[in-house]
Amino acid sequence: MLYTVKEVSALSNVTIKTLHHYHKIGLLLPGKLSEAGYRLYGSKELERLQEILFYRELDFSLDQIKEMMEHHSDRLSILSQQEELLLSRKNRLDTIVQTLRKSIGCIKEGETMDNKEMFKGFETEEQWNTALTGQNQYLKESYGMDSFEVVPEDVQEINEQAVEAMTFMNEMARSLREGIKHSDEKIVNLIRNHLEFMNNHGHKTSAKDFAAQTQFFLSDDFHLKMLEGQQTGLAYYLSAAAESFVATL
């Protein structure tokens, strides 16, 4: 079944103007055009629109959404990633609501709220530091490296980098499951885009550096277990792909 722009707008609560804009920037193309030139949308376009709206709920820009969806076409992986991100946001908002209710309660009771309780839910850097505890401990014990700590001004940047890294690894794992060769053009483009993102976000990494890093993962228990836990053979696939990418330069 095909739907007109007006019908899609009614189904999704997205304005016709917004749907036209999505078409203009190449984010959501209609399935076909009628003989009269009207945009028509099928089930695949509705699914893509749903994915776009989930990303919009996470406050990603249209440019970011377009880039992520271009490099991550598997619907199940996209929805799984979005569920994880939305649940994380929900948990944070639940904490903020609890803080708000405690604040209201203190006002009604004429009490002074504890300073530490007052800012619960806003300390996202603490959430990152908690998540990094295991890795920091391992690096210190195994290699004598100092712990990495997140500060408030870094949180937004780290969140964006985490999403890109998750998208890259999910796509690599999916390619491995589908039997795509590690030297395939798709894999080469994935790695090229990943390195461009890293370099544009302050992590100067050459192709040879990346290949050396993936080789290190094979000999490091922490990273090997993490990659193999996501997909059996992923660590070896990633290393072989990195070596193939170097050979293309």
C-alpha positions in Angstrom: 0.0 0.0 0.0 1.3 3.5 -0.9 0.6 6.7 1.0 0.5 10.3 0.0 2.5 13.0 1.8 -0.7 14.1 3.5 -1.5 10.6 4.7 2.0 10.0 6.0 1.8 13.3 7.8 -1.4 12.2 9.4 0.0 8.9 10.4 3.3 10.2 11.9 2.3 13.7 13.1 5.2 15.0 11.0 4.2 18.1 9.0 4.1 18.0 5.3 6.7 20.8 5.1 9.1 18.6 7.2 8.5 15.6 4.9 9.2 17.8 1.9 12.4 19.0 3.6 13.5 15.4 4.4 13.0 14.6 0.7 15.0 17.7 -0.4 18.1 16.8 1.7 17.9 13.1 0.8 17.1 11.9 4.2 13.7 10.3 3.3 12.9 9.8 -0.3 9.5 8.7 -1.5 9.1 5.2 -2.8 7.9 6.5 -6.1 6.3 9.4 -7.8 2.8 9.2 -9.4 2.2 10.2 -13.0 1.0 13.5 -11.7 4.2 14.0 -9.7 2.9 13.3 -6.2 5.2 11.7 -3.7 4.1 8.2 -2.6 5.5 6.3 0.4 5.5 2.5 1.1 6.2 0.4 4.1 10.0 0.8 3.8 9.7 4.6 3.8 7.5 4.5 6.8 10.0 2.3 8.7 12.8 4.7 7.8 10.7 7.7 9.0 10.2 5.9 12.3 13.9 5.4 12.7 14.5 9.1 11.9 12.0 10.1 14.6 13.7 7.9 17.1 17.0 9.6 16.4 15.3 13.0 16.6 14.1 12.1 20.1 17.7 11.6 21.0 18.4 15.2 19.7 20.7 14.2 16.8 20.9 16.7 14.0 19.5 15.8 10.6 23.1 15.7 9.2 24.1 13.3 11.9 21.0 11.1 11.3 21.6 11.0 7.6 25.3 10.0 8.1 24.5 7.3 10.6 21.7 5.8 8.5 23.8 5.8 5.3 26.4 3.7 7.1 24.0 1.6 9.1 21.2 0.1 6.9 20.2 -2.9 9.0 16.9 -2.0 10.7 17.2 -4.4 13.6 20.7 -3.0 14.5 19.4 0.5 14.2 16.4 -0.1 16.4 18.5 -2.1 19.0 21.0 0.8 19.2 18.1 3.3 19.5 16.5 1.3 22.3 19.8 1.3 24.2 20.2 5.0 23.8 16.6 5.8 24.7 16.6 3.6 27.8 19.8 5.4 28.9 18.0 8.7 28.5 14.9 7.4 30.2 16.9 6.3 33.2 18.5 9.7 33.5 15.2 11.5 33.1 13.6 9.2 35.8 16.4 10.3 38.1 15.8 13.9 37.3 12.1 13.5 37.9 12.8 12.0 41.3 15.1 14.9 42.1 12.4 17.3 41.1 9.8 15.6 43.3 12.2 15.6 46.3 12.7 19.3 45.7 9.0 19.9 45.6 8.6 17.8 48.8 11.3 19.8 50.6 9.6 23.1 49.7 6.2 21.8 51.0 7.7 20.6 54.2 9.8 23.7 54.7 13.0 21.7 54.6 16.4 22.4 53.1 17.4 19.9 50.4 20.8 18.2 50.7 23.2 19.7 48.2 24.2 16.4 46.8 20.6 15.3 46.3 19.8 18.5 44.6 21.8 17.7 41.4 21.2 14.0 41.0 20.5 13.2 37.3 22.6 16.0 36.0 25.9 14.4 36.7 26.3 12.5 33.4 30.1 12.6 33.7 29.7 10.4 36.7 27.7 7.9 34.7 30.5 7.7 32.2 33.2 7.3 34.9 31.2 4.5 36.5 31.0 2.7 33.1 34.7 3.1 32.6 35.7 1.7 36.0 36.4 -1.8 34.8 38.5 -0.7 31.9 40.4 1.8 33.9 41.2 -0.8 36.5 42.4 -3.3 33.9 44.6 -0.8 32.1 46.2 0.3 35.4 46.9 -3.3 36.6 48.0 -4.6 33.2 49.9 -1.7 31.7 50.4 0.8 34.6 48.3 3.4 32.7 46.6 6.3 34.5 42.8 6.2 34.7 40.7 8.2 32.2 38.2 10.5 33.8 35.3 12.3 32.1 34.7 15.9 33.0 31.4 17.8 32.4 32.4 19.7 29.3 33.5 16.5 27.6 30.2 14.6 27.9 28.4 15.7 24.7 31.5 15.0 22.6 32.0 11.6 24.2 28.4 10.7 23.7 28.7 11.4 20.0 31.9 9.4 19.7 30.3 6.5 21.5 27.4 6.4 19.1 29.8 6.5 16.1 32.0 3.8 17.5 28.9 1.6 18.3 27.5 2.2 14.8 30.9 1.2 13.2 31.3 -2.0 15.3 27.7 -3.0 14.7 28.1 -2.6 11.0 31.4 -4.6 11.1 29.8 -7.4 13.1 26.8 -7.5 10.7 29.2 -7.7 7.7 31.0 -10.6 9.3 27.7 -12.4 9.9 26.7 -11.9 6.3 29.9 -13.3 5.0 31.2 -10.1 3.4 35.0 -10.3 2.8 37.2 -8.1 5.0 38.7 -6.6 1.8 35.3 -5.7 0.3 34.8 -2.2 -0.9 32.0 -1.7 1.7 34.4 -2.6 4.5 37.1 -0.2 3.1 34.6 2.6 3.1 33.4 1.8 6.6 37.0 2.0 7.9 37.7 5.2 5.9 34.7 6.9 7.3 35.5 5.7 10.8 39.0 7.1 10.6 37.8 10.4 9.2 35.4 10.7 12.1 38.1 10.0 14.7 40.6 12.5 13.1 37.9 15.1 12.9 37.2 14.7 16.6 40.7 15.1 18.0 41.9 11.5 17.7 44.7 11.7 15.1 44.9 8.1 13.8 46.5 6.9 10.6 45.5 3.7 8.8 48.7 2.1 10.1 47.9 3.2 13.6 44.5 1.7 13.4 45.9 -1.6 12.0 48.4 -1.7 14.9 45.6 -1.1 17.4 43.4 -3.9 16.0 46.5 -6.2 16.1 46.9 -5.3 19.8 43.3 -6.2 20.4 44.1 -9.8 19.4 46.7 -10.1 22.2 44.9 -8.2 24.9 42.4 -10.2 26.9 40.2 -7.3 27.8 39.6 -6.0 24.3 39.6 -9.5 22.7 36.9 -10.7 25.1 34.9 -7.5 24.5 34.9 -7.9 20.7 34.4 -11.6 20.6 31.5 -11.2 23.1 29.8 -9.0 20.5 30.4 -11.4 17.6 32.6 -14.5 17.4 35.5 -13.8 15.1 35.0 -10.0 15.1 38.5 -9.2 16.6 40.2 -11.2 13.8 37.9 -9.9 11.1 38.6 -6.3 12.2 42.3 -6.8 12.2 42.3 -8.4 8.8 40.1 -5.6 7.5 42.4 -2.9 8.9 45.4 -4.6 7.2 43.5 -4.8 3.9 42.6 -1.1 4.2 46.3 -0.2 4.6 47.1 -2.1 1.4 44.6 0.1 -0.5 46.5 3.3 0.2 
